[in-house]
Amino acid sequence: MLSITPSGLFTGYSAQNINFNAKQVNPDSKNNSNNNQGNPITRKGETLNLIKATFVGGLALGARLLFELLDGDFLFESAGKQASKIVEKNKKDATAGIKDIYKFGAALAIIAAGISGFALLVTALSTPKIIYNSKVNTYKKQKEVDVYIKANEAEKNLYTELSERAKSADLAEKEELKTQYLQLKMAKNDLPEFLKQNNISNRK
């Protein structure tokens, strides 16, 4: 799951005693910080997402077509006959009750295999579209995340500047800093919309 933490976290301010608590970055962890701030959107990740979405869509379409083109009863009857042949051939010594269980499982497996095969065919035929869309999506999302990361860094720098100024400010200056802080907080940098949707989906 993708998670980019906002850079500025500030609490405990008042007109008389402003305490801007900016996150401090340990110099020893500079490399780790840079890695975390790197753009996480990759072409491979977008391609896998599109393949998964196409395959799932193919499963739904395959199931619907099977039940529309082949009457539901006929479908289960045909799968049941095939399952019965398989079980009778491979489980000759099983009791009648066990055979029925095997037949039921085999019938479901035959239907599932047919639907999965259709989904794989749909996915394979959609390969050119998947390749093209992965390029487009990667470029678009990388740009959105780049803008978010840069805005996040600028936000952090502004908070740090307010924090430094508050250390030597008099009462009037602290009142002004409080106003600036509230304005900055109201204009907080938001996650790109597609990341918000991903977070909502992951919480469900």
DOFIRO-892016 format. One line per 5 residues: number of its first residue (from 1); their letters; for each residue x, y, z of C-alpha. Coordinates in nm, 3 decimals. Layout:
NUM = a = X/Y/Z; ...
//
This chain:
1 = mlsit = 0.000/0.000/0.000; 0.131/0.343/-0.091; 0.165/0.595/0.206; 0.335/0.936/0.184; 0.346/1.111/0.521
6 = psglf = 0.296/1.490/0.520; 0.621/1.661/0.607; 0.496/1.917/0.858; 0.346/1.827/1.195; 0.290/2.121/1.431
11 = tgysa = 0.104/2.147/1.758; 0.081/2.351/2.077; 0.074/2.715/1.971; -0.068/3.026/2.137; -0.023/3.402/2.102
16 = qninf = 0.202/3.415/2.409; 0.389/3.090/2.364; 0.407/2.949/2.012; 0.567/2.610/1.987; 0.612/2.499/1.627
21 = nakqv = 0.731/2.139/1.635; 0.869/2.065/1.290; 0.982/1.715/1.211; 1.359/1.693/1.223; 1.551/1.472/0.982
26 = npdsk = 1.849/1.289/1.123; 2.153/1.349/0.895; 2.243/0.981/0.928; 1.907/0.884/0.778; 1.930/1.121/0.481
31 = nnsnn = 1.955/0.842/0.227; 1.654/0.660/0.371; 1.455/0.982/0.368; 1.541/1.043/0.006; 1.433/0.691/-0.086
36 = nqgnp = 1.100/0.734/0.094; 1.039/1.065/-0.084; 1.111/0.913/-0.427; 0.822/0.873/-0.667; 0.673/0.525/-0.599
41 = itrkg = 0.476/0.504/-0.925; 0.639/0.257/-1.167; 0.555/0.125/-1.512; 0.571/-0.233/-1.383; 0.325/-0.158/-1.103
46 = etlnl = 0.077/0.010/-1.339; 0.105/-0.280/-1.584; 0.032/-0.535/-1.310; -0.267/-0.332/-1.191; -0.410/-0.322/-1.543
51 = ikatf = -0.349/-0.695/-1.597; -0.526/-0.774/-1.271; -0.819/-0.547/-1.354; -0.850/-0.695/-1.704; -0.838/-1.052/-1.573
56 = vggla = -1.102/-0.985/-1.306; -1.321/-0.820/-1.569; -1.269/-1.123/-1.793; -1.382/-1.354/-1.512; -1.704/-1.159/-1.466
61 = lgarl = -1.768/-1.144/-1.841; -1.688/-1.514/-1.885; -1.927/-1.617/-1.607; -2.206/-1.402/-1.749; -2.159/-1.533/-2.103
66 = lfell = -2.156/-1.895/-1.988; -2.485/-1.858/-1.805; -2.641/-1.655/-2.089; -2.527/-1.866/-2.385; -2.563/-2.195/-2.200
71 = dgdfl = -2.870/-2.227/-1.985; -2.769/-2.257/-1.619; -2.921/-2.603/-1.580; -2.759/-2.724/-1.903; -2.424/-2.585/-1.795
76 = fesag = -2.426/-2.768/-1.461; -2.561/-3.081/-1.627; -2.279/-3.082/-1.883; -2.016/-3.012/-1.619; -2.171/-3.281/-1.399
81 = kqask = -2.145/-3.542/-1.674; -1.780/-3.462/-1.735; -1.708/-3.464/-1.361; -1.883/-3.800/-1.326; -1.664/-3.954/-1.598
86 = ivekn = -1.350/-3.821/-1.431; -1.448/-3.948/-1.085; -1.564/-4.290/-1.206; -1.235/-4.335/-1.389; -1.004/-4.220/-1.109
91 = kkdat = -1.199/-4.302/-0.792; -1.346/-4.645/-0.866; -1.305/-4.776/-0.513; -1.457/-4.475/-0.336; -1.794/-4.504/-0.164
96 = agikd = -2.103/-4.351/-0.324; -2.106/-4.059/-0.078; -1.740/-3.977/-0.138; -1.791/-4.000/-0.514; -2.074/-3.748/-0.495
101 = iykfg = -1.846/-3.505/-0.315; -1.573/-3.556/-0.575; -1.823/-3.509/-0.857; -1.953/-3.185/-0.711; -1.601/-3.047/-0.664
106 = aalai = -1.493/-3.161/-1.010; -1.799/-2.998/-1.170; -1.721/-2.667/-1.003; -1.357/-2.698/-1.107; -1.458/-2.757/-1.471
111 = iaagi = -1.680/-2.447/-1.471; -1.412/-2.239/-1.297; -1.151/-2.357/-1.546; -1.372/-2.251/-1.835; -1.431/-1.906/-1.688
116 = sgfal = -1.060/-1.864/-1.603; -0.960/-1.971/-1.953; -1.190/-1.709/-2.100; -1.045/-1.444/-1.866; -0.692/-1.539/-1.973
121 = lvtal = -0.794/-1.511/-2.338; -0.944/-1.166/-2.278; -0.627/-1.057/-2.096; -0.400/-1.186/-2.374; -0.606/-1.010/-2.642
126 = stpki = -0.595/-0.689/-2.439; -0.214/-0.685/-2.418; -0.160/-0.397/-2.666; -0.419/-0.186/-2.482; -0.264/-0.273/-2.144
131 = iynsk = 0.084/-0.171/-2.266; -0.041/0.160/-2.402; -0.253/0.245/-2.096; 0.030/0.154/-1.859; 0.252/0.413/-2.031
136 = vntyk = -0.019/0.680/-2.011; -0.116/0.603/-1.650; 0.246/0.589/-1.534; 0.331/0.926/-1.686; 0.016/1.093/-1.549
141 = kqkev = 0.045/0.950/-1.198; 0.418/1.015/-1.171; 0.358/1.381/-1.256; 0.083/1.407/-0.993; 0.300/1.246/-0.725
146 = dvyik = 0.600/1.462/-0.822; 0.389/1.774/-0.771; 0.267/1.639/-0.435; 0.620/1.558/-0.313; 0.756/1.899/-0.416
151 = aneae = 0.463/2.081/-0.255; 0.509/1.869/0.057; 0.875/1.969/0.081; 0.787/2.336/0.032; 0.524/2.305/0.305
156 = knlyt = 0.780/2.153/0.540; 1.026/2.434/0.472; 0.762/2.699/0.544; 0.674/2.535/0.876; 1.042/2.513/0.967
161 = elser = 1.086/2.882/0.886; 0.790/2.975/1.108; 0.932/2.760/1.387; 1.272/2.933/1.367; 1.117/3.279/1.361
166 = aksad = 0.899/3.194/1.662; 1.205/3.126/1.878; 1.307/3.494/1.888; 0.971/3.662/1.816; 0.801/3.909/2.050
171 = laeke = 0.430/3.893/2.138; 0.314/4.090/1.830; 0.532/3.884/1.595; 0.404/3.561/1.751; 0.048/3.673/1.688
176 = elktq = 0.137/3.729/1.322; 0.312/3.393/1.305; 0.003/3.227/1.450; -0.206/3.377/1.169; 0.044/3.259/0.908
181 = ylqlk = 0.048/2.913/1.062; -0.331/2.885/1.048; -0.335/3.000/0.686; -0.069/2.744/0.597; -0.259/2.471/0.778
186 = maknd = -0.580/2.554/0.587; -0.392/2.532/0.256; -0.250/2.191/0.344; -0.108/1.985/0.058; -0.349/1.702/-0.032
191 = lpefl = -0.277/1.357/-0.169; -0.350/1.305/-0.541; -0.706/1.179/-0.593; -0.605/0.831/-0.713; -0.402/0.777/-0.393
196 = kqnni = -0.702/0.878/-0.183; -0.911/0.619/-0.367; -0.642/0.354/-0.310; -0.638/0.431/0.063; -1.017/0.406/0.081
201 = snrk = -1.011/0.073/-0.104; -0.739/-0.066/0.124; -0.938/0.025/0.436; -1.247/-0.163/0.314
//
